[in-house]
């Protein structure tokens, strides 16, 4: 995930939705990853977040 975020920064991506593929990963674990990976100190000008079940995005 870190490399995807870095690539997004280098490519001036404004919004990046991260997905996970582990069905055993808990909401708590995703919250921890969100705090670690989606903080503006790490993402720069990109809006990085985890897509969640049932979330709807307007593109």
C-alpha positions, 0 to 999 in steps of 0.5 A: 500500500505504501508504494501505491501511495508513493506512486499516487503522490508522484503522479499528482493523484488527488484522490486514492481509494485503497482496497484490502483483499483479506476478508479476515482483516477487522474494522479495527485493523483497517482503522489502524492502517487508516491512521498509519497510511492515510495521514496527510504527513504521509500522503501530501496533497493526495486524499487517501482513504480506505474504501469500505463495504457499502461506500458509494463514490462519485467520480 
